[in-house]
Amino acid sequence: MSKNLFRAAVAAAAVVAVFGAAPALADEVAYNVGVTNNYVFRGLTQTDKDFAVQGGVDFSTDSGFYAGAWASNVDFGDGTDAEVDLYGGYKTEAGGFAFDFGVVAYTYVGAPAGVSYDNVELKAAASRAFGPATIGGAVYYSPDSWGVDNESVYWELNGAYTVSDKISLSGAVGRQTFDPGSDYTTWNVGGTYALTDKLGLDLRYHDTNLHGYDDAFVVSLKAAF
């Protein structure tokens, strides 16, 4: 295991250990751990097209409030080792729609001196099920995106279709904008196969309209318990 993978595994284990020690904070606690051949975020690799070990913990309450933490190794070519995200929000339903309002704090371990990728995004999302299909949309806003003095907005339309108890298909189209900065469009499409009731295999294709950036075929294995 490489140094970055080891550090990410330790970070993920620490997240689970710390939050798992206080299950009384929530009505339900769920954990997840996974591995992927390429950590891709909004169409762009975060690991220089290399493997990632990832894990997290989620709390949810019957009233709709939730909180969680998630960690992964990253490789930006500057010594940054890991990403640790903290998030929380509120989910509800009305008029046949599911709504999700929240905030996400992205923090990074090992970033070089004078560089700060840390940032916060506000999230609003809605979706609606039509039989085996679900269609949704989301918007994320950050006043200070990824360590630079730029506002950013990410818009996304997404959909999923349940083929069977074991197979589901999904995809999304997103638009990342920066003010000031360069905007781009990203999309992904793929499917998930439930190997067991706790273990899933996801195959997904990612691409963008950015020149000089490669598309990616991503294979991920994730366990939830």
Beta strands, then each sheet from edge to edge (+ up, - down):
strand 1: 28-36
strand 2: 40-41
strand 3: 44-45
strand 4: 52-60
strand 5: 65-73
strand 6: 82-94
strand 7: 97-109
strand 8: 119-130
strand 9: 133-142
strand 10: 151-162
strand 11: 167-179
strand 12: 184-194
strand 13: 199-208
strand 14: 216-224
sheet 1: 1+ 4- 5+ 6- 7+ 8- 9+ 10- 11+ 12- 13+ 14- 1+
sheet 2: 2+ 3-
end
